[in-house]
Amino acid sequence: MFRWFSQKQNMRGALMPESKWHVECDGDVLRVTDDQGGVKQLLKSDLTGAIIETNDTGPWGADVWWLLFGADDRVAVAYPQGATDEDAMLNYLMALPGFDHTQMTEAMRSTGNAVFPVWRRG
């Protein structure tokens, strides 16, 4: 009956498959390694916006995604909430001047398909 739960979390309580993604926020670079080992990165100086996108696949699917936009105003990196080491990235983003904590709170409450702009370079 609860087989889906054991598939969604590993033994340490990490979300699966979200925890197969790895995010890094080191020095001047924001880096995401996806669940297949593909790496994308964005210079912090090129970051122009951040959006949280939610969908209705939870709790079985990755239903909260962070989308970070580059200098060309296109998504440069994206990762699901629950990615390994996401705390450093989240702390960095939340400290950006003008970060919209209200929008982030609304995104965390969302159970549908929606987009929440949380930061835009001023």
Beta strands, then each sheet from edge to edge (+ up, - down):
strand 1: 22-26
strand 2: 29-33
strand 3: 39-43
strand 4: 49-54
strand 5: 64-69
strand 6: 75-80
strand 7: 114-120
sheet 1: 1+ 2- 3+
sheet 2: 6+ 5- 4+ 7-
end
